[in-house]
């Protein structure tokens, strides 16, 4: 008592019929490609370097591949951010133009 009603759960997760997804397969360990297809070639080069240079990777043998991958991911993220901002701006402007004038 005395707590806000949203501070307590209205149901228990145990009571719900939720189980593991039978089709789920975890990704192969150590393989990272990222979410941008444009950067897959950098991710593949980085992963290949880690497989081939098992000892050198601890001393910077794959650092340049990681730098290239990070640059590509950052560039793609910035591009997607700009596209989303432009889309939101256009959407707001179109709503403004479509609004009926007040009488």
Secondary structure, 3 states (H helix, E strand, C coil): CCCCHHHCCCCCHHHCCCCCCCCCCCCCCCCCCCCCHHHHHHHHHHHHHHHHCCCHHHHCCCHHHHHHHHHHHHHHHHHHHHHHHHHHHHHHHHHHHHCCCCC
